[in-house]
Amino acid sequence: MKGFTLIETMVAITIITLAIAGPLVTANSAIVAARISRDQLTASYLAQEGIEYVRAMRDDNYLAVYNTPNEGSAWSNFLSQLGTGTVSYPAPNLGSTPFTRTVQATMVTDKDEKVVSTVSWSYHGTPYSVTISNHLTPWQ
């Protein structure tokens, strides 16, 4: 027989299509996984920054009363500055970003404040979030 028949040609095209499509799907999955990993790392840094901001608030209150005899007022000043609920602070102008950060401070005891920083974002309609928590106590 000379040449390919139509059925042989269709089978050959199907095999070539599958041979090309498999690696493309794998490459696409790898790109999506890399993007999600990058976003998770960025979110981890942003959540840690939220914790560090509250820690800096505490430290600033202690430095403000460092030379005064009433050191106990630093912790109460810090607690009053925190208030209740969500801690808000000025974030640098980074333009539009998919990340949303909330920092919650909750009193555990009169000498222990639990700080929870949560960063959330969405990628292709799937929600993701990273949460970091820490306990702050008064220090001398």
VMD Tcl script that draws the C-alpha trace (Angstrom):
set ca {
  {0.00 0.00 0.00}
  {1.11 3.44 -0.76}
  {0.67 6.27 1.77}
  {-1.43 6.48 4.91}
  {-5.11 5.93 5.10}
  {-7.33 8.46 6.81}
  {-7.67 6.29 9.95}
  {-3.91 5.83 10.27}
  {-3.43 9.58 9.92}
  {-6.03 10.31 12.61}
  {-4.37 7.81 14.99}
  {-0.96 9.38 14.37}
  {-2.34 12.89 15.01}
  {-3.99 11.69 18.25}
  {-0.74 10.12 19.49}
  {1.25 13.26 18.67}
  {-1.36 15.46 20.39}
  {-1.22 13.34 23.56}
  {2.57 13.33 23.49}
  {2.60 17.15 23.36}
  {-0.34 17.81 25.70}
  {1.02 15.72 28.61}
  {4.17 17.78 29.18}
  {2.23 21.03 28.68}
  {-0.24 20.08 31.41}
  {2.65 19.13 33.70}
  {4.43 22.42 32.99}
  {1.25 24.37 33.71}
  {0.80 22.55 37.03}
  {4.41 23.34 37.96}
  {3.90 27.03 37.16}
  {0.74 27.20 39.28}
  {2.48 25.41 42.17}
  {5.42 27.82 41.96}
  {3.06 30.81 42.01}
  {1.20 29.48 45.06}
  {4.51 28.81 46.83}
  {5.70 32.34 46.07}
  {2.45 33.79 47.42}
  {2.68 31.64 50.57}
  {6.21 32.88 51.23}
  {5.15 36.50 50.71}
  {2.14 35.98 52.98}
  {4.39 34.47 55.68}
  {6.62 37.55 55.59}
  {3.62 39.88 55.74}
  {2.13 37.98 58.68}
  {5.45 38.09 60.54}
  {5.66 41.83 59.85}
  {2.28 42.25 61.56}
  {3.60 40.49 64.68}
  {6.77 42.59 64.59}
  {4.73 45.79 64.39}
  {2.86 44.95 67.61}
  {6.12 43.95 69.28}
  {7.60 47.32 68.26}
  {4.57 49.05 69.81}
  {5.31 47.29 73.10}
  {9.02 48.11 72.93}
  {8.34 51.78 72.09}
  {6.17 52.08 75.19}
  {8.95 50.64 77.34}
  {11.54 52.94 75.80}
  {9.27 55.94 76.40}
  {9.19 55.28 80.16}
  {12.73 53.89 80.48}
  {14.04 56.74 82.62}
  {10.93 57.09 84.76}
  {10.54 55.29 88.07}
  {7.10 53.83 87.27}
  {8.06 51.02 84.84}
  {4.67 49.33 85.24}
  {3.00 52.04 83.22}
  {4.66 50.88 79.97}
  {2.63 47.66 79.83}
  {-0.63 49.44 80.60}
  {0.21 52.11 77.99}
  {0.84 49.33 75.48}
  {-2.46 47.63 76.31}
  {-4.39 50.87 76.00}
  {-2.68 51.59 72.67}
  {-3.72 48.14 71.43}
  {-7.31 48.66 72.50}
  {-9.59 45.78 71.62}
  {-10.08 43.93 68.41}
  {-8.09 44.46 65.25}
  {-4.81 46.38 65.34}
  {-4.47 48.79 62.46}
  {-1.31 50.52 61.37}
  {-0.15 52.42 58.31}
  {1.15 50.06 55.67}
  {3.59 51.22 53.02}
  {2.04 52.13 49.69}
  {2.77 49.02 47.64}
  {0.12 49.57 45.01}
  {-2.54 46.98 44.40}
  {-1.89 43.66 46.07}
  {-3.94 40.48 46.41}
  {-3.01 40.18 50.10}
  {-5.16 41.25 53.05}
  {-3.64 41.34 56.53}
  {-5.43 41.44 59.88}
  {-3.72 41.57 63.24}
  {-5.75 40.63 66.31}
  {-4.60 41.15 69.89}
  {-6.33 39.21 72.67}
  {-5.60 39.43 76.38}
  {-4.88 35.98 77.82}
  {-3.97 37.19 81.31}
  {-3.11 40.61 82.71}
  {0.56 39.90 81.81}
  {0.08 37.98 78.54}
  {-1.21 39.30 75.22}
  {-1.80 36.87 72.33}
  {-1.20 38.43 68.91}
  {-2.51 36.66 65.79}
  {-1.55 37.93 62.34}
  {-3.47 36.49 59.38}
  {-2.74 37.18 55.72}
  {-5.24 35.96 53.15}
  {-5.40 36.07 49.36}
  {-7.10 34.35 46.47}
  {-5.56 32.73 43.40}
  {-7.76 31.54 40.55}
  {-10.78 31.68 42.82}
  {-9.22 29.51 45.55}
  {-8.79 31.24 48.92}
  {-5.52 30.83 50.82}
  {-4.32 32.16 54.18}
  {-1.30 32.14 56.47}
  {-1.67 32.66 60.23}
  {1.11 33.37 62.72}
  {0.58 33.86 66.44}
  {2.82 34.99 69.26}
  {2.50 35.86 72.95}
  {3.83 39.16 74.26}
  {4.54 39.76 77.92}
  {5.87 42.76 79.85}
  {9.62 42.96 80.12}
  {12.04 45.06 82.15}
}
mol new
graphics top color blue
foreach p $ca { graphics top sphere $p radius 0.5 }
foreach p [lrange $ca 0 end-1] q [lrange $ca 1 end] { graphics top cylinder $p $q radius 0.2 }
display resetview
